[in-house]
Amino acid sequence: FSARRWVTMQSGGSRKLLLIGWDGADWAHINPMLERGLLPNLKAFMEAGTTGNLATLGPMLSPMLWNSVATGKYAYKHGIYGFTEPDRFHGGARPFSSYSRKTKAIWNMLSQRGMRTNVVNWWASHPAEPIDGCVVSNLYAGIKAGRDGPIIPKGVIHPEDRRESLGRFKVFPQELTAEQICAFIPLAERINQEEDARLDTFATVFAETLTTHAVATAVMEQEPWDVMA
């Protein structure tokens, strides 16, 4: 949360606003990497702007917090309290969704004011809302592989006619190379994967991260926007 960056850019005479959110990021982890020269792009942002520690809300549950960021309201007003909510129709629990949110998010407000807004991988943004812009919901990173390509359920992407063009940016764990994995886990080849499943867990999370990076970059390049989150 403390590593959020608001970046205003000048492009073609019109001002654009880019919001990049790192869930769970902390300067305690970031600063040592900056000192080692491992985050040159972030360092450039910091040198050209300002940085600081931000307070957060409790409990620190990602869907609740990111919807407070999107709405400017506490959970009791926006309606999303954590990862799941009671399912009144089928019993048990279900994931919080965009239907659960009781108030407008910034992309709704901006869309109403004629500003084209793109949103990628925001917590509890599924199903994707019909705004003036493009929405790739938080369920995109978890889509499954099919015989003819990724299986993209309805509601993951808005507009629907972007499903095929944006669906190809999904990265699956089996597509990762040993070189990519060893960049983070140098001794990965020594791990007994029959007894230790952590390498498989890492590959899943890493693939989801690469997926978000790939589809967000594609949306920025292919879709017009005034605000990108």
Order of alpha helices (4+ residues) and beta strands (2+ residues): beta-beta-alpha-alpha-alpha-alpha-beta-beta-alpha-beta-beta-beta-beta-beta-alpha-alpha-alpha-beta
